[in-house]
Amino acid sequence: MPATSHPHPERAVRRRPRTRRFLAAAAGLAAVATVGALAAALPAAASAGESKGRPGGHTPGRYQDVQLLSFNDLHGNLEPPSGSSGRVTELQADGTTKTIDAGGVEYLATHLREARKGNPYSVTAAGGDMVGASPLISGLFHDEPTIEALNKLDLDVTSVGNHEFDEGAKELRRLQNGGCHPTAGCYTDKKFKGADFPYLAANVLDEKTGKPILKPYWVWKKKGVKVGFIGVTLEDTPGVVSAEGVKGLKFKDEVETINKYAKVLQRQGVKSIVALIHEGGLPASSSYNYDCDAGGAGNGISGPIVDIAKNITPSVDALVTGHTHAAYVCTIPDPAGKPRMVTSAASFGRLYTDTTLTYDRWTGDIARTSVKSANHVVTRTVPKATDMTSLISKWNTLAAPIGNRAIGHISADVPNTGTESPMGDLIADAQLWYGRELDAGTDLALMNPGGVRAGLTYAAKGSEGDGVVTYAEGFTVQPFSNTVNLQDFTGAQVIQALKEQVSGVNTAAPKILQPSANLTYTLDLTKTGADRVVTDSIKVNGTAIDPAATYRVATNSFLAGGGDGFTTLGQGTNDLVGADDLTALEQYLTANSSASAPIAPPVTNRITTVQ
């Protein structure tokens, strides 16, 4: 499985117990685009703007271009992401590729503001996961800084994503409506006012009332132009979020929900409709500007969004998607067989999508033959938006006493890319070491790939010095506050858990657990389903695993609850719950590295992959 095939994994649990503890202790514009167009031009008699009418005055023309700017999966990345998380791959005219540094809200704000110039009919929307799994500057403060930044970005509307439920529905409502955190209180002398924009949650219902927990839709209006937005998150949110985060909630089918509210909007006279869907696809290319619609090898898109798009009513004119952290601008046929634009702008604020929707004032609908769209890089070669710089400075000042503390040393970058990543291996090793501190009988450790949110970079981000790992950097890698859990499993159960990586709900999109150094096996991708894990190759400490023996396994609380489809890992016995996973990583780095003896990135040879 290539590195690009595990793009998101969004793992969320109840978090921030350490927030209160530590807070108490802390007393141009060169956008390169890929264009996907349904057709090149408006009808011959059309005008995209205001046209002259009666002598001495102006009346609106029949056709009005509406600019839809969109992005998704920001995850609280206010500062430019580091390492590969802060780069995009661009396809060149000669077929080669190059990487471009991208992201950071100081630059995103500048790009969006420049894009809006000359477009009086402009609306900005997002596809969910604006918050959650956030770096320290936002996550430490329950993502209030990100909501403030989105307000300044003039975001008009967003769908919820699964990460909006990291801390439960009550906390999501606080982000929407404002107010100080119920336990951490207020962080500044100003009361948190909440989001200026509506969060849409059409398919997230309160189990008791059967009604959406937030608005299901919203209508943007300007001078007679009306565009409706319906927002949903993936139906499988309970499978990728802790049980506590979705307690009391029911998640409905995306297609069924969107089709339902499209009818509601039409009955209200709103015929131009955009769906904001926190579910996505896997593009054939890792370059953001590949031609999705060209056909042939290296083009196209797969994944859940394809079937969703093919079944959403034709009355919906465009789909803004997310969740997979991928970049694409594609057309997928609607149930009537007509092409419809489906977009995603990668993640972490590295791209934004600029879509032109041509509104027909005579019909109130979008002229679908004229829809065009392009992804643009949020380059860092433009001036920073000063209001964002001030916002970042304010929150960094509050976070600095915690975030700047050194917790370890590395000899080189520790990336989080690949089927088996150096960062994933390092975390698994840390959890095995920590597990043995709790119980010397701990045999092995397994880490879910989606819980590894970033890698570690050797180059200093601040004044700490090269090779120094700060608490803020560790927080960015593991922001969830999962606990480290020890459980007993039979060897047969360990084998079954490994097979669940590539079977059941993970058949189409495998989720490869990151193993501690003493667990090795072969992954044969030429086979199908569970057979891709070669049973006879599984060894612990160099010895073939014994199906009848008992093994003490360290995982995090997300996996221990059966998350990500690993139901077997939810069946362990003799539980022992330790501290949170970041504490385990911190203690491991502190005990096993120093300035004179930094820890080296693990060699990713624990899983032998056969392609």
N, C-alpha and C positions, 0 to 999 in steps of 0.2 A: 504494500500500500504506500503510495508516494506521500511525501510530506504534506502536499496540498489537500489530501483527502480527509484530514481531521481538523477542519478549520475553526470550529467554534469552541469546542464543547463547553457548554455553559453550565457550570455547576454552582449551585447556590445553596447556602445554608444560613441558619440564623447566625448573626455575627455581631461584632462590636463589644463583647464583654471587656476586651482589652482597651477599647477606646476610652471608657470612663476611667480605667485604672491609670492609663498613661497621661490622660489630660489632667488628672488630679496631680500627677507627678511633675507635670511640666509647668511649673508656675509661669511689465510688466505683468505683472500678474500673468506670467506665462503659463497658462493652463493648457496642457496637452490633452487633446480629447479624442475619444473614439465615438463615432457617430453611427447610430442605428436609426434608420428612417423607414417609415412605412411607405412614404411616397415623397417625391421631391417638392411638389408645389401645391399651392391652394388652387381651387377652381379659378379659371381665367378672370372672372369678374370680381374675385374676392379682394378685399383689402384687409391687411393684418392689423391696421390701426384705426384711427378716427378718419372718416372720409367726409368730404363736403356734401352737404345736403341742400337745403333751400338757400337761395341767395341771401347773403347777409348773416349766415349762421352755419353751425356745424351740427351734424347728427351722426351718431355712431354708425360705422359701417357694419355690414352683415357679419363679417368675421373679425374676431378679436383674439390675438395671441395672448395666452396666459402662460407666464413662466412659472414652472414648478421646479424649485430647487429642493433637493432632498439628500439626506445622508442617513446612516444607520450605525448601530453598534459602537457608539462613542465610548461607552464604559468609563466615563469620568476622566478620559485622557486629556486633561487641560494643557499639560505641558507636552512638548513633542515626545512621542514614544521613542524608546531607545532600541538599538539593534534592529533586527529584521521587522519588528513590529512598527518601526518608524520609516519603512521604505516601501516603495511600490516598484513593480517591474513593468517596464515600458517596451513594447515591441517596436523595432525600428523598421524603416522602409526596406532595408536590405535583408530583413529576416532575423537579424541579431536582436539581442535585448540589452537594456541597461537598467540600472536601479537608480531611483530618485528618492532622496530624503523627503519625507512628507509628514504632515500632521502638526498638531498644536493649535489651540483655539485662537491664539494671537494671529495666526496666519489664516485659519479658517474664516475668522470674522472679516479679515481684509478681502479675501477672495469672494465671499458671499456679498459683501457690500459693493464690490466692484461689479459683480455679475448682475446685480439689481439695477445698475445705472442704465437708463434708457428703456427700462421695462416697468412701466407704471402698473401693469397688472402682474404682480409677482407674489407668489405664496411659497412659504418654506415649510416642508414637512419632513418627518423622520419616521424610521421604521422600527423603533423600539431599542431597548437596551442602552438607553442614554446613560443610565447609572448602573451600579453593581459591578463587582469584580474590578473596582476602581483603584488607581494608585493612591498612595497615602494622602496626597493633597486633597483629595475628595473623599475617599473612603473613610478616613479618620473622622470626618465630620458628617457622616451619614449622607454624603453626596449633596449637601446643601450648596457647596461651591459650584458643582456642575449645573444645578438648577439655575443659580444666579448667572452663570455663563450663557446658558441657553436662552434665558430672558434677554440678555444683551445681544445675542445673535439674532434676535427677532424671529425665533422659531414660532410658527403659527400653530402647529398641531403635531402630535406624534401618537403612534400606537404604543401600547405597553409591550414589553418583551418579557421573556422569562425572568431576566435579572431584576426587573422592577418588583419582583416578589421575593427577593433575597431576604428581606426583613418583614415580609408579610403584608397583607392588604392594608392594615391600619397605618403602617409606615408609608406605604404608597400614597394613601389619601393625604397624609401630612405633607409629602412632597408636592402634591397637587394644591392643597389648600393653605399650607403654611402653618406656622406655630413652632414653638421650640420643642426639641426632642423630649419625650416623656421622662427619660432617665438622665441623659447627658446634659439636658437643659439648653440654654442659649450660649452660643460660642462668641458672640460679639454683643455690643450694647444695643444692637438693632434686632428686633424680632424677625425671624425668617418669614418671608411673605409667601413663599410657595411659587409654583409655576404660573407664569402669565399665559401660558398656552394650555389647551386641554389635552390630557392623556385620554386616549380612546381605548376602551376595553369591551368591545361588543360581545366577545365570546367568553368572558369571564363573569360567571354568575355567583351570586351569594346563594349558598345551598338552602338557606332558610326561606329567602324571599323569591328565589328564581329569577331575580333581576340583575342586570349588569351592575358591577360594583362602581363603575365610572361611566361617563357618557359613551354610548355606542358609536355615535357619529357626530359630525360637526360640518357646518356649511360656511364656506368662505364666500363673501359677497363684495362686489365692487361695481357700481354704476350699471346695475342690471345684469351683471355676469355672476352666475352662481355655480360653485363647484362643491360637491359634497365629498366628505372623507369618511370612510369607515375603517376603524382600527381593530385588528385582532392580533393575538399572539398564537404561537403554535399550540395545537390541541394537547400535545404531549408535554406541556410545561410541568405537570406533576412528576414526570419521569426524569426531569433534569434539575429540579429544585427540591430542597428538603421538604419533608412532610409538614414541618412547622410553618414554612413559608406559604404554603397553599392550603393551610387548614381552613375548613369552612367554605372552600371555593369549588366550583365546578367549571371545567373548561370544555367548551363545545367545539364541534367541527368547524373548521375555518370556512369552508365553502358554503355550508348550510347557513352559517351566520351572515356572511357577506351577502349572499343572495336574499336573505330575509330583509336585511336593512336597505339593500338597494331598492326593494319594492317600497319600503317606507319612504325613502327619499323621493322616489318617483311620484308617490301619492302627494307629496308636498310640493311638487312642481320642480324638483331638482333632477335634471336629466344627465348632467355631467358629473361623473362619479369616479373617484380614485380610491383604491383599496390600499391601506397601509398594513402590511402583513409581516409579522415577525416570524417568518419561515422563509427558507431560501433554497438555493440550488448550488450545484457544483459545476463551475464552468470547465470547459475542456482545456483552457489555457490559464496559466498563472499570470499572464500579462493583462493589465487592466484594460488595454485598448485593442484587444483582439476583436476581429469581426465575428461576432457570435452567429450571425445569420448567413455567413458565406457558404456554409456547407462543407463537407469533407472532413478529413482528419484534423484535429486540433481546433475545431470550432464546435459550437453548440453548447448545450447545458443539460445537466441531468439533476436528479434529486427531487425532493418532495414538492418543490414549487411547480414542477412541470404538470403534475396531475392536478394540483390545485388550480393553476391557471387555466387548464383545459376545461375545468368544470364550473368556474365562476361565470355567472350570467353575463351575456354580451353587453348588458346595460352598464357594466363597469368598464371604464375607458382606459385605465392604466393601473399597473400594480407596482408599488414601491415595496421592496422586500428587504430581508435582512437575515440575521441569525447565523448564517454560515461564514460570515466575514469574507465573502468572496466579492469580486468585482465583475459585473456584467451588465450589458445593455442588449437585451434580446427581444425578439418577438416570438410569442407562443400563440398558436391559434386558439380562439375562444370556442365555445360549443357550437357556434355558427360557422366555424371554419375560417373566420377572419383574423388576421394577425393583430396582436395586441402587445403593447410595450410592457416589458417586465424589467425592472432595474434593481441594482444593488451597488452600493458605493463602498465596498470593502468594509473597513472598520477603523476605529480609533481616530476618526477625523482626517484620514489620509486622502480621501477623495470626496467630492460632492458631485451629484448628478444634476444636470441642467436639461429639463424636458420642456419642449414647447407643445402646449395643448391649444389647438385652434378651436375657439368657441364660436359656435354658430348662433348668433342672436335670434335668428328666425325660428330655430328649432329648440334652442336652449341646450343643445347637446354638443359634444366634441366631434369635430370632423376627423374621424379616425384615420382617414387616408392622408392626413397632414401631420400626424404626430411624429416628432423627431426627438432624439435624446442623445446625450453624450456624458461620459464621465470625465471629470477634470481633476488634475492633481492639485492638492493643497500644498504647493511648493513653499519652501522656506526662504525664497529669494525675494519676497515682497516685504514691504514695511509691516512691522507688527502693529496690531490694533492696540492703541495705548490704554483703552479702557480694560482690555483683557490683561494686559501687562500689570495694571494696578490690582486687578482682582487676584491674579496669581500671586503677586507679591504679598497681598494681605493674608491669604490663607497659608502661604509658605512660611510666613513669619510665625504664625500660630503653631504650625506643624514642626518647625525646625528643631526644637529641643528634643523631640522624639525621633524624627526622621533622620537626623544627621549622625546619630550614634552608630559607630562601627560595630559590626557583629561578626566579621570574618574577612578572609583574604583569599583571592583567587589568582591563578597564574596566567589565565587567558579567558576569553569570552566563554560563557557557558550558555549556548543557545538552546532554545526550546523547539527546534525544528526537527522533523524527521519522524518516522514511525516509532523509533525509540530515540528519545532526545537526551542529550547530555544533562539538561536541567531536570528532566523527569527522573533520570537515573540518580542524580544527586539527591533529589527529594526522597526517593525510595531508600537510598542508603542512609539518609538522615533519620528516616522513620524507623528503619531497622535498628540503628544505633540507639535511638531514643527508646524504642521498645525494649531493648535489652537492658537499658538503665532502669526501666520499670519492672521487667521480668526477664531474668537472664535466659529463660527458656524460649525466648522469641526466635523463630526459625527463619522468617522471611518477611518481606514487605512488598506491597503493591500500591501503586499510585495511579489514580485516574488521569488520563491525559488532559482532560478539560479543566482540571484544577491547576494546571501549570500555565499561568496566565502570561508569563514573560520569561525571558532568560536573564542572565546576569552579564553585564559588560565590564571588560577590564578597564577601559578608559574611564577616568573619573567624571562624574556629572557635575560635581561642585569642587569644593576645596579639600575633599577627603583624601585625595591622592589616588593614583592608578592602582587597580587591584583591590582596593578596599570595598567591601560590601557593606552598605549602610542598611539600617533598619528600614528606611523608605524603599530601598531597592528590594529587600526581602518581602516587604508588604506588597509591592507590585507583583511579585511572583506568586504569592499565596495570600490573597486578600480576604478569604472566606471565613476564617476562624473555625474551620473544621477541627474537631478534636482528633487526636491520634487514639485509635481504638485497637486493643488486642483481643483476638478471639481464637478459639480452637476450631479447626476444620480437619476432617479426614483428608488423606491424600486424594481420594476419589473426588471430594468436593473441590479441592484446589484445581484438579484437572478440569472439572466441569466449569469452574469459574473462568479458567483460561479459554475454554472453548466458547464461552458466552461472549468473548471479545468479537467473535466472527460468526455468530449464529443468533437465532432468535431476532430480537429487535435490532441487533447490530449486524445482521447479515449484509445488508446493502452498504452500510457505512460503518466499517469496523472501528471499534474503540479499543486500541491496544494499550493495555495496562503497562505502566512503567515498572520494571522489576528491580529489586535490590540485586546487588552484584552476585549473590550466591544462588540466584535462580536463573537457569538457562533453558532454552528450548528452541525448536525450529518452527517457523511459521512458513508454511508452504502455500503461497498464493496461487499456485497453479491448480489447486484443488478448490472445492466449494464447501461452504458452510462450516460446521464444526471440525470437519476433517482437515481444515487448514492448520489447525494446531496439531502437530505430530506428537501423539501421546508418548511414544517410546523415547522421545528426545528430551522429555522434561526431567531436569535434574535439580536437586537441592544440595548445595555443597559438593557438587561433582558426582553425586550418587543418584541413581534413578529414583524418582518419587515412588513411595510405597502407598498404593491406594488404601491399605488398611491401617496405616499409621496415623497418628495425630500430629498436626503441625500447628504451631502458634504463629498466627499471621497478624502483622501490623498493617492496618489500612486507616483511612480517615473516616469520619462519621458519615460522610455522604455515601461511600461505598459500603460501609457497615450497615447502612439502611437499605441496601439493595439498589442504589441509584445507578443510572445509566444502563439499566437492563441486566445488571449483575445480581440476579435474584439469589444466587447461591451464597454470595458474600453477605447477604442479609440473614443467613441461617446459622451463623457462628454461635458458639457457646462459650461459657466461662469468660464473659466480657470483663475487660478492665479498661476504663476510660482515662486517658491521660490529659495533658495540656493541649492547647491548640497547635495546629501544624506549623505555624510560623515560629512558635516557641521552640518546637523540636528542631527546625532548620537552624534557628539562631544558636541553640545550644550545641548542635553538631558542628557548625562552622567555628564557633568560638573554641571548642575543645580540640578541633582537628586542623586548625590553620592558624598561621601567624604571618606577620610581615616578612619574616625570614624564611618561612616554610609555608607558602600559600598552597591551597588545595588545587589540584589540576582538574580540568573538566573530565568527567568519566568517559572512558572509551565505550562507544555504543556497540558492544559485541555480545550482549546478553541474549538477544534475540537474533537467531540466524534466519534471514529472510530468503526464501526461494521465490523468484519471480517467474 
